[in-house]
Amino acid sequence: MADTPLPIETLSIEAVRAIGKTLGQMNLYRVGHPAVTASLGDALGHLTRLLDQMPEGELAYGIDQDKLIANGRIVGGLSQVPNSFLSLFNRYRLNSVTFKSGLTLAELTALCELAALRPEHAKSTDPKAFLNERDVNHIAFNEAIYAKVDKAQDAPPPMETAQQAFQAATASERSILQEIERQSLERSLEMLVQAAVPDPAERTEVYQAVLGQMQADLERRVSQATETVRKEKTRIENEQVRTQAVLSNMAEGVVVVDDDGKVLMMNPAAETLYGVRLAEVAGKSLAEHVKEEHLMTMATQIAAPPSDRPLEPEVSVTSTEDTHRTIRGSTALVQNEAGKTVGMVSVLTDVTKQRELQRTEREFVAHVTHELRAPLSSIRAAVELLQGQFSGKLENDDRKMFDTVIKNTDRLDLLIKGILDFSKIESGQMTVHPQACEVEKIAREGADSLRPWCLKKGIQLSLEGASGLPPVAADAPRTVQVLVNLLSNAIKFTPSGGRITVRVAGGTGRQERFAVFSVQDTGPGIAKQDQEKIFEKFVQIASGERHVGGTGLGLAIAKALIHLQRGQMWVQSEAGQGATFLFTLPYYVASKETTQPAPKPPSARAWWKRLFGAR
């Protein structure tokens, strides 16, 4: 059984709603977005079905007071019409919008683009010219459409009569509206009373009554608005008092600055904190005296908050990256259910106990590693002795067993060395001895040491761009150690048939005084969120082969060794596209002393960094 056709009134409302939905989507997305395209197609479908039922193949929408008119008949109230569709009539002062058979998606898109224009652009836009420029032939504005109605039906007035009445009423309303817009409130009220009350004798009474009601209502609304403002002012003041109380009880030191951030006053607790006296910093910017272990947070707008615009929420933070991360990680805000800050929780430490703990930790690591290396050396010596004595009598399986034992002792020895190196770095006892070193020699030694492993795994290893560069100031054995670490990681994560490239090039820009080493692989790559973590101690990222072994200290040690040589290390990678690890070393300068140990890294000088695990 065929579905019963929907009434014209229902179809007309559905078409208008579909257009309104499209306009709503266009407020969120650009034309061409799938959501906008789908909405346009739906609206075109509604209009096409509706036009197919029109005898003349035309459909004229108009607005008469609180009614929506379609081809001369009332199809619904304005409460059923989306505001975005109504604004098309109001914004461009339209009497009617007419759709004609043959309407295309491009033409409907042009209409929706016109309706979606911003108010400031719509003021200078001629709607008819807008459509003409886009070759729209099946949409028209302000055209009278005559609808044929069957005489046997209880039909509404002919379209011509309804349209003319609609246009006349609209013109009259516009005339009054334009006149009112130029008058004061009292004069506008008087004009409205004159238009609404024919009897001159009653006009004065009506005017006074309406004016009295307006005054009473205005006073009531002003009172309500004032009450709301007063309550909001009290609430904001209470929030300020509460926040100030939290901050005041959290810190003993107080620094007073002017609108430019220059120091005016500093109490003794603040002097102790900054390590300077007030006389030394008075009149100077507070940020100039922030040390490595300090974190200074200050609003960008120090002066009194503006009253005519919102306060800029930006806050400037002055500190090193490590300090900022460490202090943020040791502090937490306390909030109520409404999300307002009501307190703060911080980690408190005892410096004496912490230093004692660090000393105990260093002694423990030194003792354990010594106890491990002694028997390990004995095991290796014994195995090599047995292998030498029975080398001519061993079967293949026996040789493989001896080789496995030796490889595992080497592996354990590397792990122990890594732990010792990291312990020295943490305690500030690691030293390097930079000398003039040939870049190509360092790069080739690192690559050649792991070339057999690459051949065994079927990986192509190449060295590029290492010749012709000036010598660098580097500790050659430590730098080769860094390259070996990066190459071993690349081999672990690069599949058979892959490629690893070691490159050395001259730096550019800020790095023009440095040589840049890089190790690039074709492995699985490293996700963006993991690229900072991989340089932290005891961190291994699940990528590529599942079981790669190690302690998770290799990259942390490598980065620290490069830092000790006044270089930097970082990684560039996209998931699924391999990874490139890079580090820099400064060029050798003969006039400077380079044989002295490099200064201790920041992490070795600051006890609180070691406490919170900062590098």
Secondary structure, DSSP 8 states (H G I E B T S, - for coil): -------HHHHHHHHHHHHHHHHHHHHHS-TTSHHHHHHHHHHHHHHHHHHHT-TTSEEEEEEETTEEEETTEEEEEGGGS-HHHHHHHHHHT-SEEEEETT--HHHHHHHHHHHTS-HHHHTT--HHHHHHHTT--SEEES--------TTS---S-HHHHHHHHHHHHHHHHHHHHHHTTS-HHHHHHHHHHHH---HHHHHHHHHHHHHHHHHHHHHHHHHHHHHHHHHHHHHHHHHHHHHHHHHHH-S--EEE-TTSBEEEE-HHHHHHHTS-HHHHTTSBGGGG--TT--EEEES--SS--SSS-----EEEES-HHHHHHHHHTEEEEE-TTS-EEEEEE----HHHHHHHHHHHHHHHHHHHHHHHHHHHHHHHHHHHHHHHTTTT--HHHHHHHHHHHHHHHHHHHHHHHHHHHHHHHHT------EEE-HHHHHHHHHHHTHHHHHHHT-EEEEES-TT---EEE-HHHHHHHHHHHHHHHHHHS-TT-EEEEEEEE--GGGTTEEEEEEE--SS---GGGTTGGGSTT-----SSS---S-S-HHHHHHHHHHHTT--EEEEE-TTS-EEEEEEEEB--TTS--SS-----HHHH-HHHHHHT--
